[in-house]
Amino acid sequence: MKFTLPARLLLLLTAPLLLLTTPLLAADWPQLRGPHFNGSTTETNLPTNWSQTENIAWSADMPGPSSATPCVWGDHVFVSSTDPANDTLIAMAFDRNTGKLRWRHTVGQGIRKDSRSTFSAPSPATDGKVVIFFYGNGKMFAYDFAGHQQWTKNVGPFAFGWTFSSSPLLHGGKLYLQILQNRGDSGNVKSYLLALDPNTGRQLWKHVRPSQAVGESLEAFNTPMPYEHNGRKQLLVNGGDAVTGHDLESGKELWRWETWNHEKIGHWRLVPSPVAGEGVVLLCAPKKNPVYALPTNKSGTLTDKDLYWVSAGERNITSDVSTPAFYDGDFFILSKSRRALSRVAPKTGEIKWTTQLKSRRALEASPLAADGKIYLLDFDGVATVVNAADGKIINVIPMEDKENLGSDFIRSSIIAAHGQLFIRTNTKLYCVGKR
């Protein structure tokens, strides 16, 4: 089509308006800690007011409890679950628009080894091509979006006192998994990092990760996280009384800090995953112990002189289970024992605010940070919405009926994708917001 001069001018004048009025593409939530690996998303217009029946796009019945966080890609919602009635493990996919079950697979018999968790605690992960389901019994399954199995692999057995719960990580065309375990009955069991081809399950590399820890302190139940700052790309790993940075292509260790458990206490298992921002990574010590802030641009063995700050004394913030979020230039750290949420500056440790939550029960689900708000979920399935700017509580919303709570605590984190919230309780998966 040939434009006249006025038409060209009209197009130039209206193009910026078209850009301003065209909505931005909504974000997916592809794995445990979201699109940025730090519990945050750029999603906007997220709801703050809903109930189990109001402002709900849809809800789907869950066959049983699970600590796994759902993941979302496009019109697919992937969920790991237990089915206590049949004592089986389940992999499921739902239609994000309607909540209709797209497919369901039974992937294992036996749902637990202890009373505190289940084998379905690890969260699924997807890269838009395949979705990876991993379970604490060592079984891993890859499906395409139509639900056809692409491959399966058993990376067990493991040497853990409790149920293993590290989630798979998909990043840069590789599937990463960490197994930081105790030394087993023989005393010769190793901890290691594993990289696989997500399309075939073929092993790309295996890196043995040494540790000076003893007993249960060798064990970590968290997930490694990739981080890039000032052009440096690495895989961050917490556990075994150490935080380390690794080369993404080989697993080679780039740096290490391991002087936080001076007394070699033997029961400091680690649950929070590493979270980084502004060139700072947090290591959250267990059992009401401090949070440590370290630089990510060092090499070799770091000492206490390299620390940015430690949350001791007046800055007594802890995170025994929940992984902090990084959002709007700050960390948001949730304390299970204090039932409190704090906003903390990365390099100084300045506490900008601390909010005492109204939860009656403890909180182990990790915070979601998005749209100027922090979303939390406690053991009873009570959701709390907090203003990220000032820490004021916006809303408190129960999402599970008391008669459905049972003995399994609710630990699945709230996530956001495509303008909606997804909340997983023991009995339901809720899609909160407009259809």
Rosetta blueprint (number, residue, H / E / L):
1 M L
2 K L
3 F L
4 T L
5 L H
6 P H
7 A H
8 R H
9 L H
10 L H
11 L H
12 L H
13 L H
14 T H
15 A H
16 P H
17 L H
18 L H
19 L H
20 L H
21 T H
22 T L
23 P L
24 L L
25 L L
26 A L
27 A L
28 D L
29 W E
30 P L
31 Q L
32 L L
33 R L
34 G L
35 P L
36 H L
37 F L
38 N L
39 G L
40 S E
41 T L
42 T L
43 E L
44 T L
45 N L
46 L L
47 P L
48 T L
49 N L
50 W L
51 S L
52 Q L
53 T L
54 E L
55 N L
56 I E
57 A E
58 W E
59 S E
60 A E
61 D E
62 M L
63 P L
64 G L
65 P L
66 S L
67 S L
68 A L
69 T L
70 P L
71 C E
72 V E
73 W E
74 G L
75 D L
76 H E
77 V E
78 F E
79 V E
80 S E
81 S E
82 T E
83 D E
84 P L
85 A L
86 N L
87 D L
88 T E
89 L E
90 I E
91 A E
92 M E
93 A E
94 F E
95 D E
96 R L
97 N L
98 T L
99 G L
100 K L
101 L E
102 R E
103 W E
104 R E
105 H E
106 T E
107 V E
108 G E
109 Q E
110 G L
111 I L
112 R L
113 K L
114 D L
115 S L
116 R L
117 S L
118 T L
119 F L
120 S L
121 A L
122 P L
123 S L
124 P L
125 A E
126 T E
127 D L
128 G L
129 K L
130 V E
131 V E
132 I E
133 F E
134 F E
135 Y L
136 G L
137 N L
138 G L
139 K E
140 M E
141 F E
142 A E
143 Y E
144 D E
145 F L
146 A L
147 G L
148 H L
149 Q E
150 Q E
151 W E
152 T E
153 K E
154 N E
155 V L
156 G L
157 P L
158 F L
159 A L
160 F L
161 G L
162 W L
163 T L
164 F L
165 S L
166 S L
167 S L
168 P L
169 L E
170 L E
171 H E
172 G L
173 G L
174 K E
175 L E
176 Y E
177 L E
178 Q E
179 I E
180 L L
181 Q L
182 N L
183 R L
184 G L
185 D L
186 S L
187 G L
188 N L
189 V L
190 K L
191 S L
192 Y E
193 L E
194 L E
195 A E
196 L E
197 D L
198 P L
199 N L
200 T L
201 G L
202 R L
203 Q E
204 L E
205 W E
206 K E
207 H E
208 V E
209 R L
210 P L
211 S L
212 Q L
213 A L
214 V L
215 G H
216 E H
217 S H
218 L H
219 E L
220 A E
221 F L
222 N L
223 T L
224 P L
225 M E
226 P E
227 Y E
228 E E
229 H E
230 N L
231 G L
232 R E
233 K E
234 Q E
235 L E
236 L E
237 V E
238 N E
239 G E
240 G L
241 D L
242 A E
243 V E
244 T E
245 G E
246 H E
247 D L
248 L L
249 E L
250 S L
251 G L
252 K L
253 E E
254 L E
255 W E
256 R E
257 W E
258 E L
259 T L
260 W L
261 N L
262 H L
263 E L
264 K L
265 I L
266 G L
267 H L
268 W L
269 R L
270 L E
271 V L
272 P L
273 S L
274 P L
275 V E
276 A E
277 G E
278 E L
279 G L
280 V E
281 V E
282 L E
283 L E
284 C E
285 A L
286 P L
287 K L
288 K L
289 N L
290 P L
291 V E
292 Y E
293 A E
294 L E
295 P E
296 T L
297 N L
298 K L
299 S L
300 G E
301 T E
302 L L
303 T L
304 D H
305 K H
306 D H
307 L L
308 Y L
309 W E
310 V E
311 S L
312 A L
313 G L
314 E L
315 R L
316 N L
317 I L
318 T L
319 S L
320 D L
321 V L
322 S L
323 T L
324 P L
325 A E
326 F E
327 Y E
328 D L
329 G L
330 D E
331 F E
332 F E
333 I E
334 L E
335 S E
336 K L
337 S L
338 R L
339 R L
340 A E
341 L E
342 S E
343 R E
344 V E
345 A L
346 P L
347 K L
348 T L
349 G L
350 E L
351 I E
352 K E
353 W E
354 T E
355 T E
356 Q E
357 L L
358 K L
359 S L
360 R L
361 R L
362 A L
363 L L
364 E L
365 A L
366 S L
367 P L
368 L E
369 A E
370 A E
371 D L
372 G L
373 K E
374 I E
375 Y E
376 L E
377 L E
378 D L
379 F L
380 D L
381 G L
382 V E
383 A E
384 T E
385 V E
386 V E
387 N E
388 A L
389 A L
390 D L
391 G L
392 K L
393 I E
394 I E
395 N E
396 V E
397 I E
398 P E
399 M L
400 E L
401 D L
402 K H
403 E H
404 N H
405 L L
406 G L
407 S L
408 D L
409 F L
410 I L
411 R L
412 S L
413 S L
414 I L
415 I E
416 A E
417 A E
418 H L
419 G L
420 Q E
421 L E
422 F E
423 I E
424 R E
425 T L
426 N L
427 T L
428 K E
429 L E
430 Y E
431 C E
432 V E
433 G L
434 K L
435 R L
